[in-house]
Amino acid sequence: HYTTVSSEDFKGKWVVVCFYPADFTFVCPTEIAAMNAKYDEFQALGVEILPVSVDSKFSHKRFAETEPVLAGLQLTMGADTT
């Protein structure tokens, strides 16, 4: 699903913002999958993880649906097209 995210959503939490160049690149899915694999541990510490790229939310959706290592993705992916 799509949602708007702001800094207010993370008040009182630590946030790891991971900027990556683009969806469908060879390095990015493994890094996102690695963070996703430890997501429950980060959550237990009160930490949110937000991977962000310049791709649109539609690109993120397709990326998550078609990239095998992103199966079961729990992270919210940020789209900053500007």
N, C-alpha and C positions, 0 to 999 in steps of 0.2 A: 504494500500500500504506500501511498505518497503522503507525506506530512511536511509541514514547515518546521524547521528547527531554529531555535535562537539560543543565545547564551543564557537566557532566563530558564530554559529547560534543564540546565545543568547546575543551577545554584546549589551550593553546598557539596558539590562533587568535584573530584579531579577529573579532568578530561584529557585524553591523549588524542590529539588531532594529527592524523597522518595524511599529509598531502602526497598524492601520487600523480604522475603525468597524464594518464589516460586509461580508460577501459580498453580491454583487448590487447594489452601489451604483455610481453613475456614475463616480466618480473612481478608486476602488481598482484596477480591473483594469488601467488604463493605467500606474499607478505600479508595480504588481507586474510587468507585462510589461516595463517599462523596466529594472527591476532584473534580471529574468531575461535580457534581451538582453545584459547586460554580465556575466553570471554567470561565464563562463570567465575574464574579465579579473580579477574579484574572486578567484576560486579561485587564479589564478597568484600573487596577492599574499598568499595564506593567509587570505583573508577569507571568512566564511560570511555568508549573508543569510537572515534568518528573518522573513518577514511573519507577524504574529500578529493575530488578532481574537477576539472573544468567540463566534464561530460554532463549531459542532461540526465534528468531522472529516468527518462525513457532508455537511454543508453545503459545506465546502471541496471535497470530491470532486465534487459536482454543479456547483459554481461553476467549477472547472477544466475540467470536461467540456463545459460549455455556453457558456462565454465565449470567443468566437473569438480574442481577443488573448492568451489564456492557452494556446493550443495549443503544445505542446512545452515546457510548464512543467518546469523542472529544480529549482526551489526547493522546500524543505520548508516547508509552511505550518503554523504553530502554531495550535492551538485552545486557548484559555483560557476556558472557559465560566464560570469563577468570577470 
